[in-house]
């Protein structure tokens, strides 16, 4: 699994928690709904806004990819867009 694959998993986590639309993560509404049903404990709201928790995002990526947690966190830190709104439609 390369960095691009891990970035896509980070988008999947972002869609799961609600900070980007499913299409921004290259997912369908049904796929995101299935993820939300499987991992409801990851969905958090703070002050009415969805939360992207870096540690939980990296753990989610590691669980799905089999990659080390540190590698997943590195990808979030280095590869996540500086302007995540780029992932919004």
PDB file of N, CA, C and O in Angstrom:
ATOM      1  N   UNK A   1       0.865  -1.176   0.000  1.00  0.00           N
ATOM      2  CA  UNK A   1       0.000   0.000   0.000  1.00  0.00           C
ATOM      3  C   UNK A   1       0.909   1.235   0.000  1.00  0.00           C
ATOM      4  O   UNK A   1       1.837   1.342   0.802  1.00  0.00           O
ATOM      5  N   UNK A   2       0.621   2.160  -0.914  1.00  0.00           N
ATOM      6  CA  UNK A   2       1.459   3.356  -1.008  1.00  0.00           C
ATOM      7  C   UNK A   2       0.767   4.563  -0.354  1.00  0.00           C
ATOM      8  O   UNK A   2      -0.353   4.462   0.144  1.00  0.00           O
ATOM      9  N   UNK A   3       1.460   5.693  -0.372  1.00  0.00           N
ATOM     10  CA  UNK A   3       0.916   6.905   0.259  1.00  0.00           C
ATOM     11  C   UNK A   3      -0.423   7.318  -0.353  1.00  0.00           C
ATOM     12  O   UNK A   3      -1.318   7.769   0.363  1.00  0.00           O
ATOM     13  N   UNK A   4      -0.566   7.167  -1.675  1.00  0.00           N
ATOM     14  CA  UNK A   4      -1.830   7.549  -2.314  1.00  0.00           C
ATOM     15  C   UNK A   4      -2.995   6.725  -1.766  1.00  0.00           C
ATOM     16  O   UNK A   4      -4.085   7.250  -1.539  1.00  0.00           O
ATOM     17  N   UNK A   5      -2.754   5.436  -1.557  1.00  0.00           N
ATOM     18  CA  UNK A   5      -3.793   4.569  -0.995  1.00  0.00           C
ATOM     19  C   UNK A   5      -4.150   5.002   0.422  1.00  0.00           C
ATOM     20  O   UNK A   5      -5.319   4.993   0.808  1.00  0.00           O
ATOM     21  N   UNK A   6      -3.143   5.378   1.186  1.00  0.00           N
ATOM     22  CA  UNK A   6      -3.398   5.830   2.560  1.00  0.00           C
ATOM     23  C   UNK A   6      -4.116   7.176   2.574  1.00  0.00           C
ATOM     24  O   UNK A   6      -4.967   7.413   3.431  1.00  0.00           O
ATOM     25  N   UNK A   7      -3.787   8.046   1.647  1.00  0.00           N
ATOM     26  CA  UNK A   7      -4.506   9.321   1.552  1.00  0.00           C
ATOM     27  C   UNK A   7      -5.984   9.061   1.288  1.00  0.00           C
ATOM     28  O   UNK A   7      -6.848   9.697   1.891  1.00  0.00           O
ATOM     29  N   UNK A   8      -6.271   8.129   0.391  1.00  0.00           N
ATOM     30  CA  UNK A   8      -7.670   7.802   0.099  1.00  0.00           C
ATOM     31  C   UNK A   8      -8.362   7.270   1.354  1.00  0.00           C
ATOM     32  O   UNK A   8      -9.532   7.571   1.585  1.00  0.00           O
ATOM     33  N   UNK A   9      -7.657   6.485   2.162  1.00  0.00           N
ATOM     34  CA  UNK A   9      -8.243   6.028   3.429  1.00  0.00           C
ATOM     35  C   UNK A   9      -8.480   7.201   4.381  1.00  0.00           C
ATOM     36  O   UNK A   9      -9.453   7.196   5.134  1.00  0.00           O
ATOM     37  N   UNK A  10      -7.605   8.201   4.354  1.00  0.00           N
ATOM     38  CA  UNK A  10      -7.829   9.366   5.213  1.00  0.00           C
ATOM     39  C   UNK A  10      -9.068  10.131   4.749  1.00  0.00           C
ATOM     40  O   UNK A  10      -9.801  10.679   5.573  1.00  0.00           O
ATOM     41  N   UNK A  11      -9.307  10.171   3.445  1.00  0.00           N
ATOM     42  CA  UNK A  11     -10.523  10.793   2.921  1.00  0.00           C
ATOM     43  C   UNK A  11     -11.745   9.991   3.362  1.00  0.00           C
ATOM     44  O   UNK A  11     -12.792  10.550   3.688  1.00  0.00           O
ATOM     45  N   UNK A  12     -11.584   8.667   3.363  1.00  0.00           N
ATOM     46  CA  UNK A  12     -12.693   7.806   3.807  1.00  0.00           C
ATOM     47  C   UNK A  12     -13.048   8.116   5.257  1.00  0.00           C
ATOM     48  O   UNK A  12     -14.224   8.223   5.604  1.00  0.00           O
ATOM     49  N   UNK A  13     -12.029   8.258   6.101  1.00  0.00           N
ATOM     50  CA  UNK A  13     -12.279   8.633   7.495  1.00  0.00           C
ATOM     51  C   UNK A  13     -12.951  10.008   7.560  1.00  0.00           C
ATOM     52  O   UNK A  13     -13.890  10.203   8.332  1.00  0.00           O
ATOM     53  N   UNK A  14     -12.480  10.949   6.762  1.00  0.00           N
ATOM     54  CA  UNK A  14     -13.053  12.299   6.757  1.00  0.00           C
ATOM     55  C   UNK A  14     -14.525  12.274   6.352  1.00  0.00           C
ATOM     56  O   UNK A  14     -15.337  13.013   6.908  1.00  0.00           O
ATOM     57  N   UNK A  15     -14.865  11.432   5.390  1.00  0.00           N
ATOM     58  CA  UNK A  15     -16.272  11.299   4.988  1.00  0.00           C
ATOM     59  C   UNK A  15     -17.076  10.624   6.091  1.00  0.00           C
ATOM     60  O   UNK A  15     -18.209  11.017   6.369  1.00  0.00           O
ATOM     61  N   UNK A  16     -16.495   9.619   6.711  1.00  0.00           N
ATOM     62  CA  UNK A  16     -17.155   8.916   7.814  1.00  0.00           C
ATOM     63  C   UNK A  16     -17.540   9.878   8.927  1.00  0.00           C
ATOM     64  O   UNK A  16     -18.656   9.819   9.444  1.00  0.00           O
ATOM     65  N   UNK A  17     -16.618  10.765   9.298  1.00  0.00           N
ATOM     66  CA  UNK A  17     -16.901  11.680  10.415  1.00  0.00           C
ATOM     67  C   UNK A  17     -17.659  12.924   9.972  1.00  0.00           C
ATOM     68  O   UNK A  17     -18.131  13.692  10.809  1.00  0.00           O
ATOM     69  N   UNK A  18     -17.779  13.127   8.669  1.00  0.00           N
ATOM     70  CA  UNK A  18     -18.634  14.189   8.165  1.00  0.00           C
ATOM     71  C   UNK A  18     -17.976  15.502   7.812  1.00  0.00           C
ATOM     72  O   UNK A  18     -18.664  16.515   7.680  1.00  0.00           O
ATOM     73  N   UNK A  19     -16.639  15.517   7.653  1.00  0.00           N
ATOM     74  CA  UNK A  19     -16.025  16.797   7.293  1.00  0.00           C
ATOM     75  C   UNK A  19     -15.916  17.002   5.785  1.00  0.00           C
ATOM     76  O   UNK A  19     -15.699  18.122   5.322  1.00  0.00           O
ATOM     77  N   UNK A  20     -16.067  15.920   5.021  1.00  0.00           N
ATOM     78  CA  UNK A  20     -16.146  16.062   3.571  1.00  0.00           C
ATOM     79  C   UNK A  20     -17.326  15.239   3.061  1.00  0.00           C
ATOM     80  O   UNK A  20     -17.790  14.314   3.727  1.00  0.00           O
ATOM     81  N   UNK A  21     -17.794  15.588   1.886  1.00  0.00           N
ATOM     82  CA  UNK A  21     -18.875  14.842   1.252  1.00  0.00           C
ATOM     83  C   UNK A  21     -18.338  13.498   0.764  1.00  0.00           C
ATOM     84  O   UNK A  21     -17.149  13.371   0.472  1.00  0.00           O
ATOM     85  N   UNK A  22     -19.208  12.501   0.676  1.00  0.00           N
ATOM     86  CA  UNK A  22     -18.755  11.194   0.174  1.00  0.00           C
ATOM     87  C   UNK A  22     -18.026  11.290  -1.163  1.00  0.00           C
ATOM     88  O   UNK A  22     -17.034  10.594  -1.376  1.00  0.00           O
ATOM     89  N   UNK A  23     -18.504  12.142  -2.062  1.00  0.00           N
ATOM     90  CA  UNK A  23     -17.855  12.249  -3.375  1.00  0.00           C
ATOM     91  C   UNK A  23     -16.422  12.766  -3.252  1.00  0.00           C
ATOM     92  O   UNK A  23     -15.576  12.439  -4.084  1.00  0.00           O
ATOM     93  N   UNK A  24     -16.140  13.574  -2.219  1.00  0.00           N
ATOM     94  CA  UNK A  24     -14.781  14.050  -1.988  1.00  0.00           C
ATOM     95  C   UNK A  24     -13.841  12.928  -1.585  1.00  0.00           C
ATOM     96  O   UNK A  24     -12.624  13.033  -1.738  1.00  0.00           O
ATOM     97  N   UNK A  25     -14.420  11.854  -1.069  1.00  0.00           N
ATOM     98  CA  UNK A  25     -13.642  10.683  -0.673  1.00  0.00           C
ATOM     99  C   UNK A  25     -13.742   9.574  -1.717  1.00  0.00           C
ATOM    100  O   UNK A  25     -13.298   8.448  -1.494  1.00  0.00           O
ATOM    101  N   UNK A  26     -14.338   9.918  -2.867  1.00  0.00           N
ATOM    102  CA  UNK A  26     -14.548   8.942  -3.945  1.00  0.00           C
ATOM    103  C   UNK A  26     -15.420   7.776  -3.475  1.00  0.00           C
ATOM    104  O   UNK A  26     -15.181   6.620  -3.823  1.00  0.00           O
ATOM    105  N   UNK A  27     -16.446   8.112  -2.668  1.00  0.00           N
ATOM    106  CA  UNK A  27     -17.352   7.109  -2.111  1.00  0.00           C
ATOM    107  C   UNK A  27     -18.795   7.483  -2.440  1.00  0.00           C
ATOM    108  O   UNK A  27     -19.098   8.624  -2.787  1.00  0.00           O
ATOM    109  N   UNK A  28     -19.669   6.499  -2.324  1.00  0.00           N
ATOM    110  CA  UNK A  28     -21.089   6.757  -2.467  1.00  0.00           C
ATOM    111  C   UNK A  28     -21.688   7.036  -1.087  1.00  0.00           C
ATOM    112  O   UNK A  28     -21.068   6.751  -0.062  1.00  0.00           O
ATOM    113  N   UNK A  29     -22.885   7.588  -1.074  1.00  0.00           N
ATOM    114  CA  UNK A  29     -23.605   7.809   0.184  1.00  0.00           C
ATOM    115  C   UNK A  29     -23.802   6.488   0.922  1.00  0.00           C
ATOM    116  O   UNK A  29     -23.679   6.434   2.146  1.00  0.00           O
ATOM    117  N   UNK A  30     -24.106   5.428   0.186  1.00  0.00           N
ATOM    118  CA  UNK A  30     -24.332   4.120   0.807  1.00  0.00           C
ATOM    119  C   UNK A  30     -23.057   3.574   1.461  1.00  0.00           C
ATOM    120  O   UNK A  30     -23.115   2.973   2.534  1.00  0.00           O
ATOM    121  N   UNK A  31     -21.916   3.784   0.813  1.00  0.00           N
ATOM    122  CA  UNK A  31     -20.648   3.321   1.395  1.00  0.00           C
ATOM    123  C   UNK A  31     -20.348   4.065   2.694  1.00  0.00           C
ATOM    124  O   UNK A  31     -19.913   3.460   3.674  1.00  0.00           O
ATOM    125  N   UNK A  32     -20.581   5.371   2.700  1.00  0.00           N
ATOM    126  CA  UNK A  32     -20.345   6.153   3.921  1.00  0.00           C
ATOM    127  C   UNK A  32     -21.329   5.729   5.007  1.00  0.00           C
ATOM    128  O   UNK A  32     -20.950   5.626   6.174  1.00  0.00           O
ATOM    129  N   UNK A  33     -22.575   5.485   4.644  1.00  0.00           N
ATOM    130  CA  UNK A  33     -23.566   5.034   5.620  1.00  0.00           C
ATOM    131  C   UNK A  33     -23.140   3.706   6.237  1.00  0.00           C
ATOM    132  O   UNK A  33     -23.307   3.502   7.439  1.00  0.00           O
ATOM    133  N   UNK A  34     -22.594   2.807   5.433  1.00  0.00           N
ATOM    134  CA  UNK A  34     -22.110   1.523   5.954  1.00  0.00           C
ATOM    135  C   UNK A  34     -20.945   1.735   6.916  1.00  0.00           C
ATOM    136  O   UNK A  34     -20.883   1.093   7.965  1.00  0.00           O
ATOM    137  N   UNK A  35     -20.018   2.634   6.567  1.00  0.00           N
ATOM    138  CA  UNK A  35     -18.901   2.942   7.470  1.00  0.00           C
ATOM    139  C   UNK A  35     -19.419   3.528   8.781  1.00  0.00           C
ATOM    140  O   UNK A  35     -18.942   3.158   9.854  1.00  0.00           O
ATOM    141  N   UNK A  36     -20.385   4.431   8.705  1.00  0.00           N
ATOM    142  CA  UNK A  36     -20.933   5.054   9.912  1.00  0.00           C
ATOM    143  C   UNK A  36     -21.626   4.031  10.798  1.00  0.00           C
ATOM    144  O   UNK A  36     -21.581   4.133  12.024  1.00  0.00           O
ATOM    145  N   UNK A  37     -22.266   3.048  10.181  1.00  0.00           N
ATOM    146  CA  UNK A  37     -22.905   1.982  10.953  1.00  0.00           C
ATOM    147  C   UNK A  37     -21.866   1.082  11.626  1.00  0.00           C
ATOM    148  O   UNK A  37     -22.085   0.590  12.733  1.00  0.00           O
ATOM    149  N   UNK A  38     -20.741   0.873  10.952  1.00  0.00           N
ATOM    150  CA  UNK A  38     -19.695  -0.001  11.488  1.00  0.00           C
ATOM    151  C   UNK A  38     -18.829   0.688  12.541  1.00  0.00           C
ATOM    152  O   UNK A  38     -18.379   0.043  13.488  1.00  0.00           O
ATOM    153  N   UNK A  39     -18.593   1.990  12.384  1.00  0.00           N
ATOM    154  CA  UNK A  39     -17.712   2.723  13.289  1.00  0.00           C
ATOM    155  C   UNK A  39     -18.398   3.972  13.865  1.00  0.00           C
ATOM    156  O   UNK A  39     -17.859   5.071  13.734  1.00  0.00           O
ATOM    157  N   UNK A  40     -19.561   3.831  14.492  1.00  0.00           N
ATOM    158  CA  UNK A  40     -20.273   5.019  14.991  1.00  0.00           C
ATOM    159  C   UNK A  40     -19.517   5.770  16.084  1.00  0.00           C
ATOM    160  O   UNK A  40     -19.712   6.971  16.271  1.00  0.00           O
ATOM    161  N   UNK A  41     -18.659   5.056  16.800  1.00  0.00           N
ATOM    162  CA  UNK A  41     -17.900   5.686  17.898  1.00  0.00           C
ATOM    163  C   UNK A  41     -16.881   6.716  17.395  1.00  0.00           C
ATOM    164  O   UNK A  41     -16.374   7.517  18.180  1.00  0.00           O
ATOM    165  N   UNK A  42     -16.584   6.698  16.103  1.00  0.00           N
ATOM    166  CA  UNK A  42     -15.620   7.655  15.553  1.00  0.00           C
ATOM    167  C   UNK A  42     -16.259   9.003  15.231  1.00  0.00           C
ATOM    168  O   UNK A  42     -15.555   9.993  15.034  1.00  0.00           O
ATOM    169  N   UNK A  43     -17.575   9.044  15.178  1.00  0.00           N
ATOM    170  CA  UNK A  43     -18.279  10.272  14.809  1.00  0.00           C
ATOM    171  C   UNK A  43     -18.422  11.147  16.046  1.00  0.00           C
ATOM    172  O   UNK A  43     -19.065  10.769  17.025  1.00  0.00           O
ATOM    173  N   UNK A  44     -17.811  12.320  15.980  1.00  0.00           N
ATOM    174  CA  UNK A  44     -17.841  13.258  17.098  1.00  0.00           C
ATOM    175  C   UNK A  44     -18.200  14.646  16.576  1.00  0.00           C
ATOM    176  O   UNK A  44     -17.822  15.033  15.470  1.00  0.00           O
ATOM    177  N   UNK A  45     -18.934  15.377  17.395  1.00  0.00           N
ATOM    178  CA  UNK A  45     -19.330  16.745  17.062  1.00  0.00           C
ATOM    179  C   UNK A  45     -18.812  17.657  18.173  1.00  0.00           C
ATOM    180  O   UNK A  45     -18.965  17.344  19.354  1.00  0.00           O
ATOM    181  N   UNK A  46     -18.209  18.767  17.806  1.00  0.00           N
ATOM    182  CA  UNK A  46     -17.744  19.755  18.776  1.00  0.00           C
ATOM    183  C   UNK A  46     -18.263  21.120  18.333  1.00  0.00           C
ATOM    184  O   UNK A  46     -17.946  21.599  17.245  1.00  0.00           O
ATOM    185  N   UNK A  47     -19.044  21.717  19.176  1.00  0.00           N
ATOM    186  CA  UNK A  47     -19.608  23.038  18.883  1.00  0.00           C
ATOM    187  C   UNK A  47     -20.426  23.015  17.583  1.00  0.00           C
ATOM    188  O   UNK A  47     -20.434  23.979  16.817  1.00  0.00           O
ATOM    189  N   UNK A  48     -21.107  21.900  17.360  1.00  0.00           N
ATOM    190  CA  UNK A  48     -21.956  21.769  16.188  1.00  0.00           C
ATOM    191  C   UNK A  48     -21.238  21.379  14.912  1.00  0.00           C
ATOM    192  O   UNK A  48     -21.865  21.283  13.858  1.00  0.00           O
ATOM    193  N   UNK A  49     -19.924  21.151  14.986  1.00  0.00           N
ATOM    194  CA  UNK A  49     -19.137  20.820  13.790  1.00  0.00           C
ATOM    195  C   UNK A  49     -18.507  19.435  13.928  1.00  0.00           C
ATOM    196  O   UNK A  49     -18.136  19.030  15.030  1.00  0.00           O
ATOM    197  N   UNK A  50     -18.385  18.704  12.810  1.00  0.00           N
ATOM    198  CA  UNK A  50     -17.733  17.392  12.867  1.00  0.00           C
ATOM    199  C   UNK A  50     -16.249  17.529  13.196  1.00  0.00           C
ATOM    200  O   UNK A  50     -15.611  18.530  12.869  1.00  0.00           O
ATOM    201  N   UNK A  51     -15.719  16.504  13.846  1.00  0.00           N
ATOM    202  CA  UNK A  51     -14.332  16.509  14.313  1.00  0.00           C
ATOM    203  C   UNK A  51     -13.510  15.484  13.535  1.00  0.00           C
ATOM    204  O   UNK A  51     -13.891  14.319  13.424  1.00  0.00           O
ATOM    205  N   UNK A  52     -12.379  15.937  12.999  1.00  0.00           N
ATOM    206  CA  UNK A  52     -11.377  15.042  12.414  1.00  0.00           C
ATOM    207  C   UNK A  52     -10.312  14.849  13.482  1.00  0.00           C
ATOM    208  O   UNK A  52      -9.471  15.724  13.690  1.00  0.00           O
ATOM    209  N   UNK A  53     -10.345  13.714  14.156  1.00  0.00           N
ATOM    210  CA  UNK A  53      -9.384  13.397  15.212  1.00  0.00           C
ATOM    211  C   UNK A  53      -8.189  12.700  14.564  1.00  0.00           C
ATOM    212  O   UNK A  53      -8.324  11.606  14.016  1.00  0.00           O
ATOM    213  N   UNK A  54      -7.027  13.334  14.629  1.00  0.00           N
ATOM    214  CA  UNK A  54      -5.846  12.796  13.940  1.00  0.00           C
ATOM    215  C   UNK A  54      -5.493  11.387  14.404  1.00  0.00           C
ATOM    216  O   UNK A  54      -5.184  10.518  13.589  1.00  0.00           O
ATOM    217  N   UNK A  55      -5.538  11.166  15.712  1.00  0.00           N
ATOM    218  CA  UNK A  55      -5.178   9.843  16.231  1.00  0.00           C
ATOM    219  C   UNK A  55      -6.188   8.780  15.814  1.00  0.00           C
ATOM    220  O   UNK A  55      -5.805   7.680  15.415  1.00  0.00           O
ATOM    221  N   UNK A  56      -7.476   9.104  15.906  1.00  0.00           N
ATOM    222  CA  UNK A  56      -8.496   8.134  15.495  1.00  0.00           C
ATOM    223  C   UNK A  56      -8.472   7.922  13.983  1.00  0.00           C
ATOM    224  O   UNK A  56      -8.709   6.813  13.505  1.00  0.00           O
ATOM    225  N   UNK A  57      -8.188   8.974  13.243  1.00  0.00           N
ATOM    226  CA  UNK A  57      -8.073   8.825  11.790  1.00  0.00           C
ATOM    227  C   UNK A  57      -6.929   7.888  11.422  1.00  0.00           C
ATOM    228  O   UNK A  57      -7.079   7.021  10.561  1.00  0.00           O
ATOM    229  N   UNK A  58      -5.792   8.065  12.074  1.00  0.00           N
ATOM    230  CA  UNK A  58      -4.640   7.198  11.815  1.00  0.00           C
ATOM    231  C   UNK A  58      -4.936   5.761  12.233  1.00  0.00           C
ATOM    232  O   UNK A  58      -4.550   4.824  11.534  1.00  0.00           O
ATOM    233  N   UNK A  59      -5.612   5.576  13.360  1.00  0.00           N
ATOM    234  CA  UNK A  59      -5.966   4.226  13.813  1.00  0.00           C
ATOM    235  C   UNK A  59      -6.932   3.557  12.834  1.00  0.00           C
ATOM    236  O   UNK A  59      -6.798   2.369  12.543  1.00  0.00           O
ATOM    237  N   UNK A  60      -7.902   4.315  12.328  1.00  0.00           N
ATOM    238  CA  UNK A  60      -8.835   3.811  11.318  1.00  0.00           C
ATOM    239  C   UNK A  60      -8.066   3.352  10.078  1.00  0.00           C
ATOM    240  O   UNK A  60      -8.298   2.260   9.560  1.00  0.00           O
ATOM    241  N   UNK A  61      -7.157   4.192   9.615  1.00  0.00           N
ATOM    242  CA  UNK A  61      -6.364   3.863   8.433  1.00  0.00           C
ATOM    243  C   UNK A  61      -5.513   2.620   8.671  1.00  0.00           C
ATOM    244  O   UNK A  61      -5.420   1.753   7.802  1.00  0.00           O
ATOM    245  N   UNK A  62      -4.893   2.531   9.847  1.00  0.00           N
ATOM    246  CA  UNK A  62      -4.045   1.384  10.167  1.00  0.00           C
ATOM    247  C   UNK A  62      -4.863   0.099  10.213  1.00  0.00           C
ATOM    248  O   UNK A  62      -4.423  -0.946   9.733  1.00  0.00           O
ATOM    249  N   UNK A  63      -6.055   0.185  10.792  1.00  0.00           N
ATOM    250  CA  UNK A  63      -6.924  -0.995  10.873  1.00  0.00           C
ATOM    251  C   UNK A  63      -7.296  -1.501   9.481  1.00  0.00           C
ATOM    252  O   UNK A  63      -7.279  -2.707   9.234  1.00  0.00           O
ATOM    253  N   UNK A  64      -7.627  -0.602   8.589  1.00  0.00           N
ATOM    254  CA  UNK A  64      -8.059  -1.013   7.257  1.00  0.00           C
ATOM    255  C   UNK A  64      -6.908  -1.391   6.330  1.00  0.00           C
ATOM    256  O   UNK A  64      -7.063  -2.233   5.446  1.00  0.00           O
ATOM    257  N   UNK A  65      -5.762  -0.764   6.539  1.00  0.00           N
ATOM    258  CA  UNK A  65      -4.643  -0.986   5.607  1.00  0.00           C
ATOM    259  C   UNK A  65      -3.646  -2.031   6.084  1.00  0.00           C
ATOM    260  O   UNK A  65      -2.930  -2.627   5.279  1.00  0.00           O
ATOM    261  N   UNK A  66      -3.600  -2.254   7.391  1.00  0.00           N
ATOM    262  CA  UNK A  66      -2.570  -3.135   7.934  1.00  0.00           C
ATOM    263  C   UNK A  66      -1.216  -2.457   8.063  1.00  0.00           C
ATOM    264  O   UNK A  66      -0.229  -3.104   8.414  1.00  0.00           O
ATOM    265  N   UNK A  67      -1.159  -1.163   7.784  1.00  0.00           N
ATOM    266  CA  UNK A  67       0.092  -0.404   7.883  1.00  0.00           C
ATOM    267  C   UNK A  67       0.306   0.055   9.332  1.00  0.00           C
ATOM    268  O   UNK A  67      -0.652   0.153  10.099  1.00  0.00           O
ATOM    269  N   UNK A  68       1.548   0.334   9.701  1.00  0.00           N
ATOM    270  CA  UNK A  68       1.818   0.815  11.062  1.00  0.00           C
ATOM    271  C   UNK A  68       1.117   2.143  11.337  1.00  0.00           C
ATOM    272  O   UNK A  68       0.963   2.982  10.449  1.00  0.00           O
ATOM    273  N   UNK A  69       0.704   2.307  12.567  1.00  0.00           N
ATOM    274  CA  UNK A  69       0.016   3.521  12.988  1.00  0.00           C
ATOM    275  C   UNK A  69       0.850   4.763  12.678  1.00  0.00           C
ATOM    276  O   UNK A  69       0.317   5.762  12.193  1.00  0.00           O
ATOM    277  N   UNK A  70       2.146   4.707  12.953  1.00  0.00           N
ATOM    278  CA  UNK A  70       3.023   5.862  12.709  1.00  0.00           C
ATOM    279  C   UNK A  70       3.048   6.239  11.228  1.00  0.00           C
ATOM    280  O   UNK A  70       3.107   7.421  10.887  1.00  0.00           O
ATOM    281  N   UNK A  71       3.005   5.250  10.362  1.00  0.00           N
ATOM    282  CA  UNK A  71       3.006   5.525   8.917  1.00  0.00           C
ATOM    283  C   UNK A  71       1.703   6.211   8.503  1.00  0.00           C
ATOM    284  O   UNK A  71       1.710   7.131   7.686  1.00  0.00           O
ATOM    285  N   UNK A  72       0.606   5.763   9.064  1.00  0.00           N
ATOM    286  CA  UNK A  72      -0.686   6.378   8.748  1.00  0.00           C
ATOM    287  C   UNK A  72      -0.739   7.816   9.258  1.00  0.00           C
ATOM    288  O   UNK A  72      -1.250   8.703   8.575  1.00  0.00           O
ATOM    289  N   UNK A  73      -0.220   8.038  10.436  1.00  0.00           N
ATOM    290  CA  UNK A  73      -0.194   9.401  10.985  1.00  0.00           C
ATOM    291  C   UNK A  73       0.708  10.299  10.136  1.00  0.00           C
ATOM    292  O   UNK A  73       0.380  11.460   9.893  1.00  0.00           O
ATOM    293  N   UNK A  74       1.826   9.769   9.694  1.00  0.00           N
ATOM    294  CA  UNK A  74       2.731  10.541   8.838  1.00  0.00           C
ATOM    295  C   UNK A  74       2.023  10.976   7.562  1.00  0.00           C
ATOM    296  O   UNK A  74       2.165  12.118   7.124  1.00  0.00           O
ATOM    297  N   UNK A  75       1.266  10.070   6.972  1.00  0.00           N
ATOM    298  CA  UNK A  75       0.558  10.402   5.733  1.00  0.00           C
ATOM    299  C   UNK A  75      -0.452  11.512   5.984  1.00  0.00           C
ATOM    300  O   UNK A  75      -0.572  12.429   5.171  1.00  0.00           O
ATOM    301  N   UNK A  76      -1.182  11.446   7.097  1.00  0.00           N
ATOM    302  CA  UNK A  76      -2.117  12.530   7.404  1.00  0.00           C
ATOM    303  C   UNK A  76      -1.361  13.841   7.559  1.00  0.00           C
ATOM    304  O   UNK A  76      -1.762  14.862   7.000  1.00  0.00           O
ATOM    305  N   UNK A  77      -0.276  13.815   8.312  1.00  0.00           N
ATOM    306  CA  UNK A  77       0.492  15.037   8.567  1.00  0.00           C
ATOM    307  C   UNK A  77       1.101  15.621   7.293  1.00  0.00           C
ATOM    308  O   UNK A  77       1.113  16.838   7.112  1.00  0.00           O
ATOM    309  N   UNK A  78       1.606  14.759   6.413  1.00  0.00           N
ATOM    310  CA  UNK A  78       2.341  15.235   5.245  1.00  0.00           C
ATOM    311  C   UNK A  78       1.503  15.350   3.984  1.00  0.00           C
ATOM    312  O   UNK A  78       1.779  16.207   3.144  1.00  0.00           O
ATOM    313  N   UNK A  79       0.497  14.520   3.830  1.00  0.00           N
ATOM    314  CA  UNK A  79      -0.206  14.438   2.560  1.00  0.00           C
ATOM    315  C   UNK A  79      -1.601  15.048   2.572  1.00  0.00           C
ATOM    316  O   UNK A  79      -2.166  15.311   1.510  1.00  0.00           O
ATOM    317  N   UNK A  80      -2.171  15.280   3.763  1.00  0.00           N
ATOM    318  CA  UNK A  80      -3.518  15.851   3.812  1.00  0.00           C
ATOM    319  C   UNK A  80      -3.457  17.258   3.241  1.00  0.00           C
ATOM    320  O   UNK A  80      -2.536  18.009   3.560  1.00  0.00           O
ATOM    321  N   UNK A  81      -4.417  17.631   2.404  1.00  0.00           N
ATOM    322  CA  UNK A  81      -4.370  18.968   1.793  1.00  0.00           C
ATOM    323  C   UNK A  81      -4.341  20.078   2.850  1.00  0.00           C
ATOM    324  O   UNK A  81      -5.016  19.991   3.876  1.00  0.00           O
ATOM    325  N   UNK A  82      -3.559  21.106   2.587  1.00  0.00           N
ATOM    326  CA  UNK A  82      -3.531  22.251   3.498  1.00  0.00           C
ATOM    327  C   UNK A  82      -4.891  22.911   3.566  1.00  0.00           C
ATOM    328  O   UNK A  82      -5.259  23.486   4.590  1.00  0.00           O
ATOM    329  N   UNK A  83      -5.636  22.830   2.480  1.00  0.00           N
ATOM    330  CA  UNK A  83      -6.983  23.399   2.407  1.00  0.00           C
ATOM    331  C   UNK A  83      -7.964  22.276   2.144  1.00  0.00           C
ATOM    332  O   UNK A  83      -8.296  22.011   0.989  1.00  0.00           O
ATOM    333  N   UNK A  84      -8.447  21.595   3.206  1.00  0.00           N
ATOM    334  CA  UNK A  84      -9.332  20.453   2.989  1.00  0.00           C
ATOM    335  C   UNK A  84     -10.602  20.790   2.211  1.00  0.00           C
ATOM    336  O   UNK A  84     -11.261  19.898   1.677  1.00  0.00           O
ATOM    337  N   UNK A  85     -10.949  22.090   2.147  1.00  0.00           N
ATOM    338  CA  UNK A  85     -12.131  22.441   1.366  1.00  0.00           C
ATOM    339  C   UNK A  85     -11.970  22.054  -0.112  1.00  0.00           C
ATOM    340  O   UNK A  85     -12.952  22.024  -0.854  1.00  0.00           O
ATOM    341  N   UNK A  86     -10.741  21.760  -0.536  1.00  0.00           N
ATOM    342  CA  UNK A  86     -10.515  21.259  -1.887  1.00  0.00           C
ATOM    343  C   UNK A  86     -11.300  19.973  -2.118  1.00  0.00           C
ATOM    344  O   UNK A  86     -11.622  19.637  -3.258  1.00  0.00           O
ATOM    345  N   UNK A  87     -11.608  19.258  -1.048  1.00  0.00           N
ATOM    346  CA  UNK A  87     -12.304  17.978  -1.159  1.00  0.00           C
ATOM    347  C   UNK A  87     -13.818  18.155  -1.158  1.00  0.00           C
ATOM    348  O   UNK A  87     -14.554  17.188  -1.353  1.00  0.00           O
ATOM    349  N   UNK A  88     -14.284  19.373  -0.942  1.00  0.00           N
ATOM    350  CA  UNK A  88     -15.722  19.635  -0.970  1.00  0.00           C
ATOM    351  C   UNK A  88     -16.153  19.933  -2.387  1.00  0.00           C
ATOM    352  O   UNK A  88     -15.377  20.433  -3.201  1.00  0.00           O
ATOM    353  N   UNK A  89     -17.398  19.619  -2.666  1.00  0.00           N
ATOM    354  CA  UNK A  89     -17.929  19.982  -3.989  1.00  0.00           C
ATOM    355  C   UNK A  89     -18.615  21.304  -3.912  1.00  0.00           C
ATOM    356  O   UNK A  89     -19.131  21.791  -4.918  1.00  0.00           O
TER     357      UNK A  89
END
